[in-house]
Amino acid sequence: MTPPTHLDGARVLAWAWSDQPFGHVTNEHGGAPTAIHGLAVCRYADEARVYRFSCDAQWETVQDDVYASENEAREQLPAQYRAVAATWHRG
């Protein structure tokens, strides 16, 4: 599933999608873990850094991490997101 052009106000540079979750994020409020189906590397207009957003099945942002480069954001996936190999596409 293709993401929107912007997530959380940041332009999507690269993205990966899987029908099977890449992994799960625990809910800070004690609820069931959220399945991560989308990964997106994004940049806000006024920033040099990029963000890797972890998204649910509706491309809603669940978690983010900051990186110096797009390559770093794609290559440094945490172990919790390695259940399925990410195939990256240009935004």
Protein Blocks (a to p, Z undefined) as FASTA:
>chain_A
ZZdfbeghiacfbdcddfbafbdcddfklpacdddfbdcddddfkbcbdcdddddfkopa
fbdcddfbfklmmmmccfklmmbccddddZZ
